[in-house]
Amino acid sequence: MPNQETAEAEDYTEFRDKPATPLQAHFAEWITEQLEIDPQTAYKTKAAAFTDGVRLGTALRMQFQASPENRAATAERRAEREAARLAAKAEVKPRGRRAAAPEAEEPEPEQQEAPKPRRGRPAKAATASTAAF
């Protein structure tokens, strides 16, 4: 049983004035199409419409989620979000990157320095006994 104090502390009124999300709007449309309900004429009172809406939404939520219509709409929204994310990412310039420095020109052949001698032990001269191997 839920704690009485926790239930009283929750404030759900913020949801009352929020507009329907695309998913919620599609769910309402799906229910009216599947059950062939005209919300304008199906109910005598607003209270009856509200109560039936809650009942149908609760009962049909899983069927709606598994429906081909919802899967297609979800895939479309996902693709739109990904395209928007990629477009936003392309607009953002990377921070900390410098422009490429112009390539240094190679010196003219007469200006090139002679190769420096290698450091380390000098190579042994090949002798007749080692040259055959």
C-alpha positions in Angstrom: 0.0 0.0 0.0 1.5 3.4 -0.9 2.5 5.7 1.8 -0.2 8.3 2.5 2.4 11.1 3.0 4.1 10.4 -0.4 0.8 10.4 -2.3 -0.2 13.8 -0.8 3.2 15.2 -1.5 3.0 14.6 -5.3 1.6 17.4 -7.4 0.4 16.2 -10.8 -1.4 19.4 -11.8 1.6 20.4 -14.0 0.4 17.8 -16.5 -3.1 19.4 -16.7 -2.0 22.4 -18.8 0.7 20.7 -20.9 -0.2 20.2 -24.6 -0.4 16.6 -25.9 2.8 15.2 -27.2 3.0 13.8 -30.7 2.8 10.3 -29.3 -0.3 11.1 -27.2 -2.0 12.8 -30.1 -1.3 9.8 -32.3 -2.7 7.5 -29.6 -5.9 9.4 -29.5 -6.2 9.3 -33.3 -5.5 5.6 -33.3 -8.2 4.9 -30.8 -10.8 6.9 -32.7 -9.9 5.1 -35.9 -9.7 1.6 -34.5 -12.9 1.8 -32.5 -14.6 4.1 -35.1 -15.5 6.6 -32.4 -16.5 10.2 -33.2 -15.5 12.1 -30.0 -17.9 14.9 -30.9 -21.0 12.7 -30.9 -20.1 9.5 -29.0 -20.8 10.8 -25.5 -23.6 12.7 -23.9 -21.4 14.4 -21.3 -17.8 15.5 -21.0 -17.5 13.4 -17.9 -18.5 10.2 -19.8 -16.0 11.1 -22.6 -13.2 11.6 -20.1 -14.0 8.4 -18.2 -14.2 6.3 -21.3 -11.0 7.9 -22.6 -9.1 6.9 -19.5 -10.5 3.4 -19.7 -9.7 2.9 -23.4 -6.2 4.5 -23.0 -5.4 2.2 -20.2 -6.8 -0.9 -21.9 -5.3 -0.3 -25.3 -1.9 1.2 -24.5 0.1 -2.0 -25.2 -1.8 -2.8 -28.4 -1.1 0.7 -29.6 2.6 0.5 -28.8 2.8 -2.8 -30.8 0.8 -1.6 -33.7 2.5 -1.1 -37.1 1.1 2.4 -37.3 2.8 3.4 -34.0 6.1 1.7 -35.0 6.2 3.5 -38.3 5.4 6.9 -36.6 8.0 6.2 -33.9 10.7 5.4 -36.6 9.8 8.5 -38.5 10.1 10.7 -35.4 13.4 9.0 -34.5 14.8 9.7 -38.0 13.7 13.4 -37.8 15.4 13.8 -34.4 18.6 12.1 -35.7 18.6 14.4 -38.8 18.1 17.4 -36.6 20.9 16.3 -34.3 23.3 15.8 -37.2 22.4 19.1 -38.7 23.0 20.9 -35.3 26.3 19.0 -34.9 27.4 20.1 -38.4 26.7 23.7 -37.5 28.8 23.6 -34.4 32.5 24.4 -35.0 34.9 22.3 -33.0 36.6 24.3 -30.3 40.3 24.4 -29.9 41.2 23.6 -33.4 43.5 25.8 -35.3 43.5 26.4 -39.0 46.0 24.3 -40.8 49.3 26.1 -41.3 50.3 26.8 -44.8 52.7 24.1 -46.1 56.4 25.1 -45.9 58.1 25.4 -49.2 61.0 23.1 -49.8 64.3 24.8 -50.2 65.9 25.0 -53.6 68.4 22.1 -54.3 71.4 24.4 -53.9 70.0 25.5 -50.5 69.7 22.0 -49.1 72.1 21.1 -46.4 74.3 18.0 -46.8 73.2 15.1 -44.8 74.6 15.0 -41.3 76.7 11.9 -40.4 75.0 9.4 -38.2 76.0 9.2 -34.6 77.0 6.0 -32.9 79.6 3.4 -33.6 81.1 3.3 -37.0 80.2 0.4 -39.2 82.8 -2.4 -39.5 84.3 -2.7 -42.9 83.5 -5.9 -44.7 86.3 -8.4 -44.8 86.8 -11.2 -47.1 85.7 -13.7 -44.5 82.4 -11.9 -43.8 81.6 -10.7 -47.3 80.8 -14.3 -48.5 77.9 -14.6 -46.0 
